Every structure is written in structure tokens, then in C-alpha cells.
């Protein structure tokens, strides 16, 4: 009885694990399209987007369980996002 329950749980966990792998696998076509789009973008646009991503990494690397955005983080991200929007046609 216990072995059948154990096997059912293992099968369920394996299916969940495989589903997570499928859901989190990046689409290769989307990566190629994104790379081609980046080639046509202005350098200033890419620099601003890079700055936004760097700011997000700074927050993520804080040594706490759940990093939170400070007012300064929000201000920088808002200004950078505004710049990114302004640079796009």
C-alpha cells in the first residue's frame, strides 16, 4: 500500500518537474527574433535598457531573502524607463 502511494507521488513529482522544464525553456525562435531586433535598435536605446537590467540585478544581489526596491531604486528605474520610451520612435 505504501509503496504504491510512494510510486504515485514520485510519478506526480516527475510530471511536475518535466512540466516546469517545458514552461521555463526559452523559445529559440523568440531569441533569434530578439537578437535581430537588437541589431536594428539604436545604441542609446540598448544602453538605457542595459542600465535598467543592471539596476534590477543590483537589487536582486542584495543579501536578504526577499530584496525590496528602495525609493532610489524605483526612481532610477522610472527615469531609465522614461528614457527608453523617449528614445523609441
C-alpha positions as CSV (number, residue, x, y, z in Angstrom):
1,X,0.0,0.0,0.0
2,X,2.7,2.5,1.0
3,X,4.9,1.6,-2.0
4,X,2.0,2.3,-4.4
5,X,1.4,5.7,-2.8
6,X,5.2,6.4,-2.9
7,X,5.3,5.5,-6.6
8,X,2.3,7.7,-7.3
9,X,4.0,10.6,-5.6
10,X,7.2,10.1,-7.4
11,X,5.4,9.9,-10.8
12,X,3.5,13.1,-9.9
13,X,6.7,14.9,-8.9
14,X,8.4,13.8,-12.1
15,X,5.5,15.1,-14.2
16,X,5.6,18.4,-12.4
17,X,9.4,18.6,-12.9
18,X,9.1,17.9,-16.7
19,X,6.3,20.5,-17.0
20,X,8.5,23.1,-15.3
21,X,11.3,22.3,-17.6
22,X,9.0,22.8,-20.6
23,X,7.5,26.0,-19.3
24,X,10.8,27.6,-18.5
25,X,12.7,26.6,-21.6
26,X,13.2,29.7,-23.7
27,X,11.8,29.6,-27.3
28,X,14.8,29.6,-29.7
29,X,12.8,31.4,-32.4
30,X,12.0,34.2,-30.0
31,X,15.7,34.5,-29.1
32,X,16.7,34.8,-32.7
33,X,14.0,37.4,-33.4
34,X,15.0,39.4,-30.4
35,X,18.7,39.3,-31.4
36,X,17.8,40.5,-34.9
37,X,15.6,43.3,-33.4
38,X,18.5,44.4,-31.2
39,X,20.7,44.8,-34.3
40,X,18.4,47.4,-35.6
41,X,18.0,49.4,-32.4
42,X,19.9,52.5,-31.6
43,X,22.9,52.2,-29.3
44,X,21.5,54.7,-26.9
45,X,18.3,52.6,-26.6
46,X,20.4,49.5,-25.8
47,X,22.5,51.4,-23.3
48,X,19.4,52.5,-21.4
49,X,17.9,49.0,-21.4
50,X,21.2,47.6,-20.1
51,X,21.1,50.2,-17.3
52,X,17.6,49.1,-16.3
53,X,18.7,45.4,-16.3
54,X,21.8,46.3,-14.2
55,X,19.7,48.1,-11.6
56,X,17.4,45.1,-11.3
57,X,20.5,42.9,-10.8
58,X,21.8,45.2,-8.1
59,X,18.5,44.8,-6.2
60,X,18.5,41.0,-6.8
61,X,22.0,40.6,-5.5
62,X,21.2,42.1,-2.1
63,X,21.9,39.6,0.6
64,X,18.4,39.3,2.0
65,X,15.8,36.6,1.5
66,X,13.5,38.9,-0.5
67,X,15.1,42.0,-1.8
68,X,12.9,45.1,-2.0
69,X,13.1,48.1,-4.2
70,X,14.1,51.3,-2.3
71,X,12.7,54.7,-3.3
72,X,16.1,55.4,-5.0
73,X,15.7,52.1,-7.0
74,X,12.2,53.0,-8.1
75,X,13.3,56.5,-9.1
76,X,16.2,55.2,-11.2
77,X,14.1,52.6,-12.9
78,X,11.4,55.0,-13.6
79,X,13.8,57.6,-15.1
80,X,15.5,54.9,-17.2
81,X,12.2,53.5,-18.4
82,X,11.1,57.0,-19.3
83,X,14.4,57.5,-21.3
84,X,13.8,54.2,-23.1
85,X,10.3,55.3,-24.0
86,X,11.6,58.6,-25.2
87,X,14.2,57.1,-27.4
88,X,11.8,54.8,-29.3
89,X,10.0,56.3,-32.3
